[in-house]
């Protein structure tokens, strides 16, 4: 921050000086010296700079016993806003974002921060730089939390998984509408009659972002890497015995038992193909439409990959700025200068698109901790407190329908009515609850309203729930301090993979919080999953969810809506996994 601004902020926030804008105040050089942490001689130099900048008016005292007069000419809000705009107009977006993060000690009511966030948001969206013959089309996006793990072997959050799909490619893809698999890095594939040997034939001329051509050795190395880094998804690949390369463009997978789910496993993010000659834990290099050109805590910059084997993106660059405590979880894809906050629904420049998410919010019990939540009657009581029908009726908003399953079409089959809290009180007493507090952790970014709602309904029946502070990017294993965890699971468009991945990956809250006995029951039920045909797999997933539901190991809450607000001039709008826009297809309509 500019030193003049720093000095001004010390003056305007000083409790000892108690200065107010446009109100002259008698003051001594000695008192200013103490507040500015400098010598009296330097005070006079600083005052001249502040006056030249238009921040203050300084009238030195004349003669012995006459005090000087200092008048603040501009508010702290104006100073910060002007400095913020200077940074943005100077192309210093990183410094502008950092400035917002430094405001908390000065901005006690949060008003300055909110104003700067609105100004920042106006700089988001699409920019077309036409001053050169080539032109550069740039899209800016904001996220209200820090960037998480971008390693395909261990990624567990929806946004980061979505980003990987823009940077990397899998051997094949699943068309969710038709349910059929489509070629990607492999142009065709086949399997033996007994489904114990699978062959992928690779495209020729596919290049990684660092320039080398992809071969079957990269596919083999990607599979081996999952084992080397002990990927949380290894359970899904346990049937593979070994691989065999047949030249640079053919790879065979030999299994120790039939696997009819095998193609799903090679269309999902853990098996995005990575180069064998790059340490992917330090540098992410893929074959996708975008490559990473810059990565910091505050920003991720994606650049179109000109040598992409498919259709080159129509955008040239995408800036994703990470601004914690942004306040909203909506997704924004806008043109520069479009005001997104408090946008009227009939405004022609923008339109809202709703994406009912495949998945739901839910409440999870931490069985790694001792406590009353191990008693089934207590969990039944909390099932009534966290009543899905009441939750949607009373809170509404992005909570659109009650959930009894991760799958909205399953929940829709149930007849919904609100349960009685009187029955919950009876169950609570029968469980032996003695009034001990239970700690509830919320992993749903910045949305504590449901947690407060649970707390209030619990208090109505004598249940004491304390809320843990919301922490950005809390790792699943870091939630085990709590008795209860409120979470959200959004599934891939390949919902069968999404469900089995939820049940069996080691990197999510569910697997971290379940007991070994619970997981043994679930493992026993799901052991045959990959050997079954699709109808039998679906039945097995229903049975697995019923095991969770009937024992109240987790409590389904509500299905959620993910809203995107976008400018009318943005075209080529298509959704990818988790309801995010496929930025490789977006273009600007003049």
Secondary structure by P-SEA (a helix, b strand, c coil): ccaaaaaaaaaaacccccccccbbbbbbaaaaaaaacccaaaaaaaaaaaaaaccbbbbbbccccbbbbbbbcccaaaaaaaaaaaaaaacaaaaaaaaaaacccccccaaaaaaaaaaaaaaccccccccccbbbbbbbbbbccccccccccccccaaaaaaaaacccccccccccccbbbbcccccccccccccbbbbbbbccccccccccccaaaaaaaaaaaaaaccccccccccccccccccccbbbbbbcccccaaaaaaacccccccccccccccccccccccccccccccbbbbbbccccccccccccbbbbbbbccccccccccccccccccccccccccbbbbbbccccccbbbbccccccccccaaaaaaaaaaacaaaaaaccccccccccccccaaaaaabbbbbbbaaaaaaaaaaacccbbbbbbbbcccccaaaaaaaaaaaaaabbbbbbccccccccccccccccbbbbbbbbccaaaaaaaaaaccccccccccccaaaaaaaaaaacccccccaaaaaaaaaaaaaaaaaaccccccbbbbbbbbbbccccccccccccccccccccccc
